[in-house]
Amino acid sequence: MVVLEKLQRYGPRHKTLVRAMVLCFVIYSLYFLGFNETYQSIDEHSHEVAQNDAIVQRSKLMSAGNRVFNWKPKVTSDDTSSKCQPQRKLVYLRLVETKCYTFGNILNRFGYHNGLTFVLPDTSRSAVFDFTEPLSETMIAPFNTHDYDLLVHFARYNHLLMHQLVPNARFITMIQEPSRQLRASFFFFKMQYRWKLRENFESQTFPTFVRDASKYYYTNEPYNWLMKNGQLFMLGLDHKDELDADKVKQRIGEIEYHFDLVMINEYFDESLILLKKIMCWSFEDILYMPHDAFEHSYTGISSETTRTVDQWSAADRRLYYHFNTTFWRKVEEYGDTFQQDLQTFRLLNANAIRACATKNPPHLCTLMATEEEDFVEEIRNHQQQLYGFLP
């Protein structure tokens, strides 16, 4: 009104101008209020979608005062109303890559929430069976049970034993572009300190290694064997066979035959959508927060470094390009709803992360934020109380 009074001071000569400006003001006000209301409605609707999809599972989440952990019994009844039955037996051949702990949280959380039994390493709080030898019974915590559901921690591939431990399980793994995966392993195992690499910036130590990899690789430092073709090594190929093209091809063929899904690190969300369908899980089962501290620490890799790594770890390069092709074939086989499901999941995940940043976040956020060692310790303590150890 103050604006209108000032405009009216200019007298009759400007009535037309006043009327025009008033009309513009009214139109603008109606438009702004309508837009704001629509925007608020859209935001509320997206939030409601996230809440509705999660409410059934979230209502089951543990509530025991300030206690973080509270176990649920195994589900034995079938849900005949759903189109498929959620799969609860899974072997995840975990490699060192930049989302291994993020994905590990998803699997720990799923098993924990559903009261499933884990195959665990025979070391307190450790998430590692062994990086050197294929999984063996001596590496496994001797719980007094043979009814295992999940094997999801670091272990070198041994299909026969893994199949015996978790029969009828779905087998999955996740690989990464070789230069990025090698860099992840390099910093994960702190090779810059083991090899005493001196540079002005720590990020420069990896290119220094790549430029003269043989000099450092053929030493007796621990974890050297994972600094060349480390992905195929963990998937069962011995280093003595990595230059044999036929044996590399054979190993890749065996992986394709035995594994239900080979996820691609660079397409993590897309991989989770494929996993959700294969396992008949819910969107809430695959929600995540980043858990890999080194994931964003060193972002750039030069094309020269990438080419050098492709030559150095040629078997891993062959592995990656093979399964990158089969991955997109699975996306095509998924059907027309893939992109819609991917967008829905990303919206739900963004909403979950926003909810976790509030003053009173859902308890699901506690589980999403739980670190690997804490999960392993709680799972181990629970299974020890439930089953005890073999004498």
C-alpha positions in Angstrom: 0.0 0.0 0.0 2.9 2.4 0.7 4.0 1.9 -2.9 0.5 2.6 -4.3 0.2 5.8 -2.2 3.6 7.1 -3.5 2.5 6.4 -7.1 -0.8 8.2 -6.6 1.1 11.5 -5.7 1.9 11.9 -9.3 -1.7 12.8 -10.1 -4.2 12.0 -12.9 -1.6 12.2 -15.6 -0.1 8.9 -14.4 -3.3 7.0 -13.6 -2.6 4.7 -16.5 0.9 4.0 -15.3 -0.4 3.4 -11.7 -3.0 1.0 -12.9 -0.5 -1.0 -15.0 1.9 -1.2 -12.1 -0.8 -2.4 -9.7 -1.9 -5.0 -12.2 1.7 -6.2 -12.6 2.0 -6.3 -8.8 -1.2 -8.4 -8.4 -0.1 -10.9 -11.1 3.4 -11.2 -9.7 2.0 -11.8 -6.2 -0.4 -14.5 -7.4 2.3 -16.2 -9.4 4.8 -16.1 -6.6 2.4 -17.5 -4.0 1.2 -20.2 -6.4 4.8 -21.2 -7.4 5.9 -21.3 -3.7 2.9 -23.4 -2.8 3.5 -25.8 -5.7 7.2 -26.1 -4.8 6.3 -26.8 -1.2 3.8 -29.4 -2.3 6.4 -31.1 -4.5 8.9 -31.1 -1.7 6.4 -32.4 0.8 5.3 -35.1 -1.7 8.9 -36.3 -2.3 9.4 -36.4 1.5 6.2 -38.4 1.9 7.3 -40.9 -0.8 10.6 -41.5 1.1 8.8 -41.9 4.4 6.1 -44.2 3.0 8.6 -46.5 1.3 10.7 -46.6 4.5 8.0 -46.7 7.1 7.4 -50.4 7.2 11.1 -51.3 7.6 11.8 -48.3 9.9 9.0 -49.4 12.2 10.9 -52.6 12.8 14.2 -50.8 13.7 15.6 -51.4 17.1 14.5 -49.3 20.1 16.1 -50.0 23.5 16.7 -46.7 25.2 20.1 -45.4 24.4 21.4 -48.8 23.3 22.4 -48.8 19.7 22.2 -52.6 19.1 19.2 -54.8 19.7 18.9 -58.0 17.7 15.8 -59.2 15.9 15.0 -63.0 15.4 15.4 -64.5 12.0 12.4 -64.2 9.7 11.1 -67.7 8.8 7.7 -66.9 7.4 7.1 -66.2 3.8 5.5 -63.0 2.5 3.1 -64.3 -0.1 1.9 -60.9 -1.0 5.1 -59.8 -2.7 6.1 -60.7 -6.2 9.4 -62.3 -5.0 10.9 -63.5 -1.8 13.8 -61.4 -0.3 17.1 -63.4 -0.6 19.0 -63.6 2.7 22.0 -65.7 1.8 24.9 -63.8 0.2 28.6 -64.0 -0.4 30.3 -60.7 -1.2 33.8 -61.2 -2.4 35.1 -57.8 -1.1 38.0 -56.2 -2.9 39.9 -53.0 -1.8 38.2 -50.2 -3.8 36.9 -46.8 -3.0 33.4 -47.9 -1.9 34.2 -51.2 -0.2 33.3 -49.9 3.3 30.2 -48.0 2.1 28.9 -51.1 0.5 30.0 -53.1 3.5 27.8 -51.0 5.7 24.8 -51.8 3.6 25.4 -55.6 3.9 26.3 -55.4 7.7 23.1 -53.4 8.3 21.0 -55.8 6.3 22.3 -58.9 8.1 22.2 -57.1 11.5 18.6 -55.8 11.0 17.3 -59.2 9.9 19.1 -61.2 12.6 21.2 -63.2 10.1 24.4 -65.1 10.9 27.7 -64.0 9.6 30.9 -65.9 8.8 33.5 -63.8 10.6 37.3 -63.7 10.7 38.9 -65.4 13.7 40.2 -62.0 15.0 38.5 -59.6 17.3 36.9 -56.5 15.5 38.7 -57.4 12.3 36.9 -57.3 9.0 39.7 -59.2 7.2 40.1 -63.0 6.8 43.3 -62.8 4.8 44.8 -60.9 1.9 47.4 -63.6 1.0 45.9 -67.1 0.9 42.4 -68.2 -0.3 39.9 -68.5 2.5 40.4 -71.5 4.7 38.6 -72.9 7.8 41.5 -71.9 10.1 40.7 -68.2 9.3 37.1 -68.4 10.4 35.8 -67.7 13.9 34.7 -71.2 15.2 31.1 -70.5 16.2 29.1 -73.6 17.2 26.8 -73.4 14.2 26.7 -74.4 10.5 23.8 -72.2 9.7 25.5 -69.2 8.0 23.7 -66.5 5.9 26.4 -64.0 5.0 30.1 -63.8 4.2 30.9 -60.2 3.4 34.3 -59.3 4.7 37.7 -59.3 3.0 38.7 -62.8 1.9 40.5 -64.3 -1.1 38.2 -66.3 -3.3 37.6 -70.0 -2.5 34.4 -70.9 -4.2 34.1 -74.5 -2.8 34.5 -73.5 0.8 32.4 -70.3 0.5 29.6 -72.4 -1.1 29.8 -74.9 1.7 29.7 -72.2 4.3 26.7 -70.3 2.8 24.9 -72.8 0.5 22.4 -71.5 -2.0 23.9 -68.0 -1.7 24.0 -65.3 -4.3 27.6 -64.4 -5.2 28.5 -60.8 -5.9 31.7 -58.7 -6.0 32.6 -55.1 -7.0 35.4 -54.0 -9.3 36.9 -50.7 -10.2 38.8 -49.1 -13.1 42.4 -50.5 -12.6 44.3 -47.2 -12.0 41.7 -46.0 -9.5 41.6 -49.4 -7.7 45.3 -49.6 -7.6 45.5 -46.1 -6.1 42.9 -47.1 -3.5 45.0 -50.2 -2.5 48.2 -48.1 -2.5 46.8 -45.7 0.1 44.7 -48.3 1.9 47.8 -50.3 2.7 49.9 -47.1 3.3 52.5 -48.2 0.7 53.9 -44.7 0.5 55.3 -45.2 4.0 56.3 -48.9 3.6 58.3 -47.9 0.5 59.5 -44.6 2.0 58.4 -42.5 -0.9 59.3 -38.8 -0.4 57.3 -36.2 -2.2 56.2 -32.6 -1.5 52.6 -33.8 -1.5 51.4 -37.2 -0.4 49.1 -37.5 -3.5 52.3 -37.4 -5.7 53.6 -40.7 -4.1 51.2 -42.8 -6.2 52.4 -41.5 -9.6 56.0 -41.9 -8.3 55.3 -45.6 -7.7 53.6 -46.1 -11.0 56.5 -44.6 -13.0 58.9 -47.3 -11.6 56.5 -49.9 -10.3 58.9 -52.9 -10.7 61.5 -51.2 -8.4 59.0 -51.2 -5.5 56.9 -54.2 -6.3 59.7 -56.8 -6.2 60.6 -56.1 -2.5 59.6 -57.9 0.6 57.2 -55.3 2.0 53.8 -56.6 3.2 50.9 -56.3 0.7 53.2 -55.9 -2.3 51.3 -58.7 -4.0 48.2 -56.5 -4.2 50.0 -53.8 -6.1 49.7 -55.6 -9.4 46.5 -57.2 -10.8 45.2 -57.1 -7.2 41.6 -57.6 -8.2 42.1 -60.8 -10.1 44.4 -62.0 -7.4 41.7 -61.6 -4.8 39.3 -63.3 -7.2 41.6 -66.4 -7.3 44.2 -65.9 -10.0 47.7 -66.6 -8.8 50.4 -64.1 -9.8 52.3 -66.8 -11.7 49.4 -67.1 -14.1 48.7 -63.4 -14.7 50.8 -63.2 -17.9 49.1 -66.3 -19.3 46.3 -65.0 -21.5 44.4 -68.3 -21.6 44.4 -68.7 -17.8 43.3 -65.1 -17.3 40.5 -65.7 -19.8 39.6 -68.9 -18.0 39.5 -67.2 -14.6 37.3 -64.4 -15.9 34.9 -67.0 -17.4 34.7 -68.8 -14.1 33.9 -65.6 -12.3 31.1 -64.8 -14.8 29.7 -68.4 -14.3 29.8 -68.4 -10.5 28.9 -64.8 -9.7 25.3 -63.5 -10.0 26.5 -59.9 -10.2 29.8 -58.1 -10.7 29.1 -54.5 -9.6 31.0 -51.5 -11.1 32.4 -49.0 -8.6 32.0 -46.1 -10.9 28.3 -46.9 -11.3 27.6 -47.5 -7.7 23.9 -46.4 -7.6 23.2 -48.4 -10.8 24.9 -51.4 -9.3 22.7 -51.2 -6.2 19.5 -51.1 -8.4 20.7 -54.3 -10.0 21.5 -55.8 -6.6 18.1 -54.8 -5.3 16.3 -56.7 -8.1 18.6 -59.8 -7.8 18.1 -60.0 -4.0 14.4 -58.8 -4.0 15.3 -56.2 -1.4 13.6 -52.9 -0.7 14.9 -49.4 -1.4 15.6 -48.9 2.3 17.9 -52.0 2.3 20.3 -50.2 -0.1 20.3 -46.7 1.4 23.8 -45.6 2.2 26.2 -42.9 3.6 29.8 -42.7 2.3 32.1 -44.6 4.6 35.4 -44.6 2.7 37.6 -41.8 3.9 40.1 -42.2 1.1 37.4 -42.1 -1.6 37.7 -38.4 -2.3 41.1 -37.7 -1.0 43.0 -38.0 -4.3 40.7 -37.2 -7.2 42.8 -36.7 -10.3 44.7 -39.4 -12.1 46.6 -38.3 -15.3 46.0 -40.1 -18.6 49.7 -41.1 -18.5 49.3 -42.8 -15.1 46.2 -44.6 -16.3 48.0 -45.9 -19.5 50.9 -47.1 -17.4 48.7 -48.9 -14.9 46.8 -50.5 -17.8 50.1 -52.0 -19.0 51.3 -52.9 -15.5 48.0 -54.5 -14.4 46.9 -55.8 -17.8 45.0 -58.7 -16.3 42.9 -56.4 -14.1 42.3 -54.2 -17.2 40.9 -57.2 -19.0 38.8 -58.1 -16.1 37.3 -54.6 -15.8 36.5 -54.2 -19.5 34.9 -57.6 -19.7 32.5 -57.0 -16.8 31.9 -53.4 -17.7 30.4 -54.8 -20.9 28.3 -57.5 -19.1 27.1 -54.9 -16.5 25.4 -52.7 -19.1 23.9 -55.9 -20.7 22.3 -56.5 -17.3 21.0 -53.0 -17.2 19.3 -53.5 -20.6 17.8 -56.8 -19.4 16.4 -55.0 -16.3 13.8 -53.4 -18.5 12.2 -50.0 -19.1 11.8 -49.1 -15.4 15.6 -49.0 -14.7 16.0 -45.2 -15.0 12.8 -44.6 -13.0 13.9 -46.9 -10.2 17.3 -45.3 -10.2 15.8 -41.8 -9.9 13.5 -42.9 -7.2 16.4 -44.5 -5.2 18.5 -41.3 -5.5 15.6 -39.2 -4.3 15.0 -41.5 -1.3 18.7 -41.6 -0.5 19.0 -37.9 -0.6 16.0 -37.6 1.7 17.5 -40.1 4.1 20.8 -38.2 4.3 18.8 -34.9 4.9 16.8 -36.7 7.6 20.0 -37.9 9.2 21.3 -34.3 9.5 18.4 -33.2 11.7 18.4 -32.9 15.5 16.3 -36.1 16.0 17.3 -38.4 13.1 15.6 -41.8 12.6 17.4 -44.7 14.3 18.2 -46.0 10.8 20.7 -43.2 10.6 22.7 -44.7 13.5 23.0 -47.9 11.6 23.9 -46.1 8.4 26.7 -44.3 10.2 28.0 -47.3 12.2 31.7 -48.0 11.4 32.8 -51.5 10.2 34.7 -52.4 13.4 31.8 -51.5 15.6 29.4 -53.7 13.5 31.9 -56.6 13.5 32.4 -56.4 17.3 28.7 -56.3 18.1 27.9 -59.1 15.6 30.7 -61.2 17.1 29.6 -60.7 20.6 26.0 -61.5 19.7 26.9 -64.7 17.9 29.2 -65.8 20.7 26.3 -65.4 23.2 23.9 -67.2 20.8 26.0 -70.1 19.6 29.2 -70.2 21.7 32.5 -71.4 20.2 33.4 -74.9 19.3 35.6 -76.6 22.0 
